[in-house]
Amino acid sequence: MAEPNALLLNYSNPMAMLTWASIKYGGVRTLGLCHGEIHGEMQIADVLGLKDRKELDVICAGLNHQTWYLSVKHNGQEMIDRLLEGFEKHPEYSRTEKVRIDVLKRFGYYSTESNGHLSEYVAWYRKRPGEIEKWIDLSSWINGETGGYLRETRENRNWFETEFPRLMAEPPKNYGGHERSSEHGSYIIEALETGRTYRGHFNVMNRGAISNLPDECVVEVPCYVDGNGVSVPKVGELPLGCAAVCSQSAWVQRLAVEAAVTGDAELLKQAALMDPLTGAVCNPPEVWQMVDEMLIAQEAWLPQYREAIAQAKARFAAGGLIPTNEGYRGAVRQRVKTAEEVSAERREREERHKRE
């Protein structure tokens, strides 16, 4: 991948950290791609009563999962001031996007990230178990249920294991242009190969694109792709409140990247301590013990922490650990559905889609 003409399109999380490490330590030209900004555009179009997000001219900037819609224009008219009322009155989003609406209310800009994800990146919404449920909705894992992504992943894995023979027996799908998704990847490749310009929001090394965030951090900003490559315009300053939110995460990411590359467990623990939500819930001794436990549990995949893991094992063997609430399942955790239940739901959706 270090071949000069190679380009890595990274869709994996943690987006900013992986893109950062790939560019700085891998020497690989990398674009980080996330669909959160696209989905947010769809919501905004819906709130404004538009049929298609492509009717909007949008400028987003920030960090992945903390990117802000700084400008939303329709036919040249700025729509930012209409968003709060629109989201508060929307029959679905007023129920499913309470965290995002509250952030919009307090900072003046809508966030690209889903309700659940956004609640994980700040200190304010998941700090007290008794209050968490009022900020989330349980109709979908993405709205913030405890361990929702893990539950969804397990359900799909179990479903796939039982359904794989049936899927293989079906005729192969014909992927024509009419089924093209909104994901950036194919449009970037098309633009590079044909010269046809494509505009999207990508994760790149900052290098001055956002002037009040560190030059060395990975930002999510508008970019243009054509036959000459990828161009990153200068966005300028983020609004101060938005910049403050992003700045804390930028340092968490930098600490974590350096820790992962060097195997420095102290930097890793500092990254966890600086994480806004972790710091809102845990004190420093708890964070240090939690990271030790996580290192031990994931030893097989973390050879760079070999020495730190040996020391962590010794500390655990010595006893005197901080007690944990082992029976606690989280404030709003739901049951993992069986493969049969997931299959029944999928078939019902397929039938409903055919009818519609």
C-alpha positions in Angstrom: 0.0 0.0 0.0 3.0 2.4 0.3 3.3 2.3 -3.5 3.0 6.1 -4.4 0.0 5.7 -6.7 -2.0 3.5 -4.3 -5.0 5.0 -2.4 -6.6 3.3 0.6 -10.3 4.0 1.1 -10.9 3.2 4.7 -14.4 2.5 5.9 -13.4 1.0 9.3 -13.8 2.4 12.8 -12.3 4.0 14.7 -12.2 6.1 11.6 -10.0 9.1 12.6 -7.5 7.0 14.5 -7.0 4.4 11.7 -6.8 7.0 9.0 -4.3 9.0 11.1 -2.1 5.9 11.8 -2.3 4.8 8.1 -1.1 8.2 6.9 1.5 9.0 9.5 3.0 5.6 10.2 2.0 3.6 7.2 3.0 6.2 4.7 -0.2 5.3 2.8 -2.4 7.8 0.9 -5.6 7.3 2.8 -9.2 8.7 2.6 -11.5 7.9 5.5 -15.1 7.4 4.4 -18.2 7.5 6.6 -21.8 7.6 5.6 -23.0 9.5 8.7 -22.8 12.9 6.9 -24.9 11.5 4.0 -27.6 10.1 6.3 -27.7 13.4 8.2 -28.3 15.2 4.8 -31.2 12.8 4.2 -32.7 13.8 7.6 -32.2 17.5 7.0 -33.9 17.2 3.6 -36.8 15.4 5.2 -37.1 18.0 7.9 -37.2 20.8 5.3 -39.8 18.9 3.3 -37.5 18.1 0.3 -37.6 14.9 -1.6 -33.9 14.5 -2.3 -30.8 15.5 -0.3 -29.2 16.5 -3.6 -31.4 19.6 -3.6 -29.2 20.9 -0.7 -25.8 22.6 -0.8 -24.1 21.5 2.4 -20.8 22.3 4.1 -19.8 20.0 7.0 -16.6 20.2 9.0 -15.3 18.7 12.2 -14.0 15.3 13.3 -15.6 12.0 12.3 -18.6 11.3 14.5 -18.4 15.0 15.6 -18.8 16.8 12.3 -21.1 19.8 12.1 -23.5 21.0 9.4 -22.1 24.6 9.2 -24.1 25.6 6.1 -27.3 24.1 4.6 -28.5 26.0 1.6 -31.5 25.4 -0.6 -31.8 27.4 -3.8 -29.1 29.7 -2.4 -31.0 30.3 0.9 -29.4 29.4 4.2 -31.6 26.9 6.2 -29.6 26.5 9.4 -32.0 28.6 11.5 -34.9 26.4 10.4 -33.4 23.1 11.6 -34.1 23.2 15.4 -37.8 23.8 15.0 -38.0 21.3 12.1 -36.4 18.5 14.1 -38.4 19.2 17.3 -41.6 19.0 15.4 -40.7 16.0 13.3 -42.9 12.9 14.2 -39.9 10.5 14.1 -36.7 12.5 14.8 -38.2 14.3 17.8 -38.4 10.8 19.4 -35.2 9.1 18.0 -32.7 12.0 17.9 -33.0 13.6 21.3 -29.3 13.9 21.9 -28.6 15.4 18.5 -31.5 17.9 19.0 -30.2 18.9 22.4 -26.7 19.4 20.9 -28.3 21.5 18.1 -30.1 23.5 20.7 -27.0 24.3 22.7 -24.4 24.7 20.0 -26.5 25.9 17.1 -25.4 23.3 14.6 -26.7 19.8 13.8 -24.2 16.9 14.2 -23.6 14.3 11.5 -23.6 11.4 13.9 -26.4 9.1 15.0 -28.1 9.7 18.3 -26.4 6.7 20.0 -22.9 7.4 18.6 -23.0 11.1 19.5 -24.0 10.2 23.1 -20.8 8.2 23.3 -18.5 11.0 22.3 -19.5 13.6 24.9 -19.8 13.6 28.7 -23.3 14.7 29.2 -25.9 12.1 28.2 -24.8 8.7 29.6 -23.1 9.6 32.8 -26.0 8.6 35.2 -27.8 5.3 34.5 -31.1 6.6 35.6 -31.1 9.3 33.0 -29.9 7.4 30.0 -33.2 6.1 28.9 -34.8 9.5 28.4 -32.2 10.4 25.8 -32.5 7.4 23.6 -35.1 5.4 21.7 -35.2 1.6 21.5 -36.7 1.2 18.1 -33.3 0.8 16.5 -29.8 -0.1 17.9 -28.4 3.1 16.4 -30.5 5.3 18.6 -28.4 4.5 21.7 -29.4 1.2 23.4 -26.7 -0.2 25.7 -24.5 -2.5 23.6 -26.9 -2.0 20.6 -24.2 -2.3 17.9 -22.9 -5.5 19.5 -26.4 -7.0 19.7 -27.1 -6.2 16.1 -23.8 -7.7 15.0 -24.4 -10.9 16.9 -27.9 -11.2 15.5 -26.7 -10.8 12.0 -23.8 -13.2 12.4 -26.0 -15.9 13.8 -28.6 -15.3 11.1 -25.9 -15.5 8.4 -24.6 -18.8 9.7 -28.0 -20.4 9.4 -29.1 -18.6 6.2 -25.9 -19.0 4.2 -26.9 -22.2 2.4 -30.2 -20.6 1.3 -28.5 -17.5 0.1 -26.0 -19.5 -2.0 -28.9 -21.4 -3.6 -30.5 -18.2 -4.9 -29.7 -16.8 -8.4 -26.8 -14.3 -8.3 -27.8 -10.7 -8.1 -27.3 -8.4 -11.1 -25.7 -5.2 -9.8 -26.5 -2.5 -12.4 -26.1 1.2 -12.2 -29.7 1.6 -11.1 -28.8 0.0 -7.7 -25.8 2.2 -7.0 -25.7 3.3 -3.4 -24.8 6.7 -1.9 -21.5 5.4 -0.5 -18.5 7.5 -1.5 -16.2 4.7 -2.7 -17.4 4.0 -6.2 -17.8 7.7 -7.0 -14.2 8.4 -5.9 -12.9 5.6 -8.2 -15.0 6.9 -11.0 -13.8 10.5 -10.6 -10.1 9.4 -10.5 -10.5 7.2 -13.6 -12.8 9.4 -15.7 -12.1 12.9 -14.5 -15.8 13.4 -13.7 -15.8 15.7 -10.6 -17.2 14.3 -7.4 -17.8 16.2 -4.2 -18.1 14.5 -0.8 -17.1 14.8 2.8 -14.0 12.7 3.6 -11.6 12.2 6.5 -8.1 13.6 5.7 -5.1 15.0 7.6 -6.1 18.5 8.6 -3.0 20.5 7.4 -4.9 23.8 7.9 -8.3 22.8 6.4 -9.9 23.7 9.8 -7.7 26.5 11.2 -8.7 26.2 14.8 -8.0 22.5 15.1 -4.4 21.1 15.2 -2.7 20.7 11.9 -1.9 17.1 12.8 -5.3 15.5 13.3 -7.8 13.8 11.0 -10.7 16.0 10.1 -13.9 15.4 8.1 -14.3 18.2 5.5 -15.7 18.8 2.0 -13.4 17.4 -0.7 -13.3 17.3 -4.5 -12.1 14.4 -6.6 -11.3 14.4 -10.3 -8.6 13.2 -12.7 -6.0 15.3 -10.8 -6.7 13.6 -7.5 -8.3 14.7 -4.3 -8.5 18.4 -3.4 -9.1 19.6 0.1 -10.5 23.2 0.3 -9.8 25.5 3.3 -12.9 25.6 5.6 -11.5 28.1 8.0 -12.5 28.2 11.7 -15.2 26.1 13.3 -17.6 28.0 15.6 -15.8 28.1 19.0 -18.2 25.7 20.8 -18.0 23.1 18.0 -14.2 23.5 18.0 -14.0 22.9 21.7 -16.0 19.7 21.5 -13.7 18.5 18.6 -10.5 19.5 20.3 -10.9 17.2 23.2 -11.5 14.2 20.9 -8.6 15.2 18.7 -6.2 14.8 21.7 -7.8 11.5 22.7 -7.2 10.2 19.2 -3.6 11.4 19.1 -2.8 9.7 22.4 -4.5 6.5 21.2 -2.7 6.4 17.9 0.7 6.9 19.5 -0.1 4.3 22.1 -1.1 1.7 19.6 2.0 2.3 17.4 4.5 2.3 20.2 2.9 -0.1 22.6 2.9 2.6 25.4 0.2 1.5 27.8 0.5 4.7 29.8 -0.5 6.8 26.8 -3.3 4.3 26.2 -4.6 4.9 29.8 -4.3 8.6 29.4 -6.3 8.4 26.2 -9.0 6.5 28.0 -8.9 9.0 30.9 -9.2 11.9 28.5 -12.2 10.4 26.7 -15.1 12.6 27.7 -17.6 9.8 28.5 -15.1 7.6 30.3 -14.0 10.6 32.4 -17.6 11.4 33.2 -18.2 7.9 34.6 -14.8 6.6 35.9 -12.1 8.0 38.2 -8.4 7.5 37.4 -7.8 4.3 39.4 -10.9 2.8 37.7 -9.7 3.8 34.3 -6.2 2.3 34.9 -7.7 -1.0 36.1 -10.3 -1.1 33.3 -7.5 -0.7 30.6 -5.4 -3.4 32.3 -8.4 -5.8 32.1 -9.0 -4.9 28.5 -5.4 -5.5 27.6 -5.4 -8.9 29.2 -8.7 -9.9 27.5 -7.3 -8.9 24.1 -3.7 -10.2 24.5 -3.8 -12.3 21.4 -4.3 -9.3 19.1 -2.0 -6.8 20.9 1.6 -8.0 20.7 3.0 -4.5 21.0 1.7 -4.4 24.6 3.4 -7.6 25.6 5.3 -6.1 28.5 2.4 -4.0 29.7 0.1 -7.1 29.6 2.5 -9.1 31.7 2.5 -6.3 34.3 -1.3 -6.0 34.2 -1.5 -9.8 34.9 0.8 -9.4 37.8 -1.4 -6.6 39.3 -4.5 -8.7 38.8 -2.9 -11.7 40.4 -1.9 -9.7 43.4 -5.5 -8.9 44.2 -6.8 -5.7 45.9 -8.8 -4.8 42.8 -11.5 -2.2 42.7 -14.8 -4.1 42.9 -17.0 -4.0 39.8 -20.7 -4.6 39.4 -20.5 -7.9 37.5 -24.2 -8.4 37.4 -25.0 -5.0 35.8 -26.1 -5.3 32.2 -26.3 -1.6 31.4 -29.1 0.9 31.6 -31.0 0.0 28.5 -29.8 -3.3 27.1 -32.1 -5.5 25.0 -32.2 -9.3 24.5 -30.3 -10.8 21.5 -32.8 -12.2 19.1 -32.4 -15.8 17.8 -31.5 -16.5 14.2 -35.0 -17.7 13.6 -36.5 -14.5 14.9 -34.1 -12.4 12.7 -35.0 -14.6 9.7 -38.7 -14.1 10.3 -38.3 -10.3 10.5 -36.1 -10.2 7.4 -38.6 -12.2 5.4 -41.5 -10.0 6.6 -39.5 -6.9 5.5 -38.8 -8.5 2.1 -42.5 -9.3 1.6 -43.6 -5.8 2.6 -41.0 -4.3 0.2 -42.4 -6.4 -2.6 -45.9 -5.2 -1.8 -44.9 -1.6 -1.8 
